Amino acid sequence: MGRDSATPVLISPNWPRHPRVAACFTTRSGGNSLGPYAGFNLAQHVGDDPVAVAANRQRLRAMLKLEHEPAWLDQVHGTEVLRVRDHSQPARADAAWTHELGRACVVMSADCLPVLFADDSGRHVAAAHAGWRGLLAGVLEATIAQLPVAPAALSAWMGPAIGPQAFEVGEEVCAAFCAHDPAHESAFVAVPARRYLADIYALARTRLARSGVTRMYGGDRCTVSEPELFYSYRRQGICGRMAALIWLTQDGAVRDIA
């Protein structure tokens, strides 16, 4: 993978959604980045050549036929939620929502869990970045609270993240989640040296269900174990970032991207 490589591969979320809702998840396949970022890196903050990142972002926008630049965020593993309007500088937030046509909400990841939301009417969409810190702090709940619709009217899609066989954490992480909600205990499996394997998808499902979102999709990939398709910070350390995007279209023409 490198400059002028094959057309980037995009994943189209497999979930029922209103025809006005368009969404995709990028992979590392294709793109202009080199070295440890090789492929379709979309992050400006990881040390990649800014020219390559700009070219990758421009290519993504062209592929998706977006009129406006996606609302890139300055993610900090927090719970701030941005309402996407007309803005040019990245906002410090870990989630975004909108009801405006053509304004793409986007979060980047390389093991953390991206979650996309859409309401049944096709009028509101959102994207959240949920690493374990943000998940524990309540970024999913904060996103749901910002949307002016009932949680029962929302569907959620969980994009590729670190899988339950690869996500090893310390006992303090397990203890923190279980203290918040004892139901989280089933998402942890004890391994030697007082460590645990954590299922970030199961943790997110519990948090979503507790918030009233019961229709959940995705959550069946592992960024660590699929190196040809995904970047993984846990696997590589220095690496690029993928992006999960969701936006509203006039007639739903941009669907089933891949």
C-alpha positions, 0 to 999 in steps of 0.5 A, a space after each residue: 500500500 502506498 501512493 497512487 495505490 488502488 481505490 480505497 475500500 469502504 465498508 457500508 454498514 449492514 443495518 436497516 436505515 432510512 433512505 436519507 441516511 448514508 454511512 460508511 467506514 473507511 479501511 486502510 486499503 488504498 490511499 497515499 500514505 506510506 511507512 507505518 501509515 501505509 494506505 488510506 490514513 485520514 488523521 493529521 495528528 499521528 505524524 503522517 505526511 500532511 500532503 498525503 493526509 490531505 490527498 486522502 481526505 480529498 479523495 474520500 470526499 470525492 468518493 462520497 460526493 460530499 458537498 461539504 468537508 466532513 466535520 473532523 473532530 479533535 478527539 480527546 476520549 471525552 464526552 463532548 458532543 458537537 452539533 455539526 453546522 458550518 465550521 472549518 476548524 476541528 472542534 474538541 469533541 468525541 461525538 457529533 450530531 446533525 439534522 442538516 443535509 450534507 453535513 457529515 458527522 465523522 469520528 476516527 479510530 484505530 481500535 477504539 469503537 466508532 458508533 453511528 446513530 440514525 433515527 427512524 425518520 431519517 432526520 437526525 444522525 450522529 457519530 461517537 468515538 468510544 474508547 474504553 475511557 470515553 465509554 466509561 465516562 458516558 460518551 454514548 449516553 451524552 450523544 443520545 441525550 443530545 439528539 432531539 428524539 426518543 432513544 427508542 427511535 434510534 438505531 446504532 451501528 458499531 464499527 470495527 474495533 479491537 475484538 474481545 480476544 485482543 483487548 487485554 486490560 488491567 483489573 482497574 478497568 474491569 473494576 471501574 466498569 463493574 462499579 458503574 454497572 454490575 452487568 458489565 462483569 460478563 464483558 470481562 474474562 480473567 487471564 493470568 497476572 491479574 489481567 482481563 480480556 474485555 469485550 468492548 462491543 458487549 460493554 457498549 451494548 449494555 450502555 446503549 440498552 440502558 439508555 433505551 437504544 435496543 436496535 444495535 448492529 455490527 460489532 463483529 470485527 477485530 481491528 487487531 487481527 485484520 492487518 490488511 484492512 484495519 489500522 490498530 494502535 494496539 498492534 502497531 503503536 504508530 499507525 494511521 486512523 480509519 473513519 466512520 461517517 454518517 450524513 443525511 442526503 436529499 434522496 438517499 442516492 449515496 447508499 450501499 457504498 461497498 
